Amino acid sequence: MIDWWNAAPDPAAARAETMALHPGGRIADPEEIANAAVFMVSDECRFMTAACLTIDGGLSVRQHG
């Protein structure tokens, strides 16, 4: 998944710190990101234009709070 955790001096602490940043306590699975990309190129999304689709598990909410 994310290899830099293993390169940290304390991989378990680095992973825990990352997870603590996210309101859901986890990061997305690759499939969750892929599902959003598939939606954006599907007919279900044909009226959505010039928009950003933030897929961050609520992380950006903390930046605006």
RALIN-V352865 format. One record per residue. N is the residue number from 1. RES is the residue in one letter. SS is DSSP state (h for helix, s for strand, l for the rest). BURIAL is 1 if it has 24 or more other ideal C-beta (glycine too) atoms within 12 Angstrom, else 0. Layout:
n=N res=RES ss=SS burial=BURIAL
n=N res=RES ss=SS burial=BURIAL
This chain:
n=1 res=M ss=l burial=0
n=2 res=I ss=l burial=0
n=3 res=D ss=l burial=0
n=4 res=W ss=h burial=0
n=5 res=W ss=h burial=0
n=6 res=N ss=h burial=0
n=7 res=A ss=h burial=0
n=8 res=A ss=l burial=0
n=9 res=P ss=l burial=0
n=10 res=D ss=l burial=0
n=11 res=P ss=h burial=0
n=12 res=A ss=h burial=0
n=13 res=A ss=h burial=0
n=14 res=A ss=h burial=0
n=15 res=R ss=h burial=0
n=16 res=A ss=h burial=0
n=17 res=E ss=h burial=0
n=18 res=T ss=h burial=0
n=19 res=M ss=h burial=0
n=20 res=A ss=h burial=0
n=21 res=L ss=h burial=0
n=22 res=H ss=l burial=0
n=23 res=P ss=l burial=0
n=24 res=G ss=l burial=0
n=25 res=G ss=l burial=0
n=26 res=R ss=l burial=0
n=27 res=I ss=l burial=1
n=28 res=A ss=l burial=0
n=29 res=D ss=l burial=0
n=30 res=P ss=h burial=0
n=31 res=E ss=h burial=0
n=32 res=E ss=h burial=0
n=33 res=I ss=h burial=0
n=34 res=A ss=h burial=0
n=35 res=N ss=h burial=0
n=36 res=A ss=h burial=0
n=37 res=A ss=h burial=0
n=38 res=V ss=h burial=0
n=39 res=F ss=h burial=0
n=40 res=M ss=h burial=0
n=41 res=V ss=l burial=0
n=42 res=S ss=l burial=0
n=43 res=D ss=h burial=0
n=44 res=E ss=h burial=0
n=45 res=C ss=h burial=0
n=46 res=R ss=l burial=0
n=47 res=F ss=l burial=0
n=48 res=M ss=l burial=0
n=49 res=T ss=l burial=0
n=50 res=A ss=l burial=0
n=51 res=A ss=l burial=0
n=52 res=C ss=l burial=0
n=53 res=L ss=l burial=0
n=54 res=T ss=l burial=0
n=55 res=I ss=l burial=0
n=56 res=D ss=l burial=0
n=57 res=G ss=l burial=0
n=58 res=G ss=l burial=0
n=59 res=L ss=h burial=0
n=60 res=S ss=h burial=0
n=61 res=V ss=h burial=0
n=62 res=R ss=h burial=0
n=63 res=Q ss=h burial=0
n=64 res=H ss=h burial=0
n=65 res=G ss=l burial=0
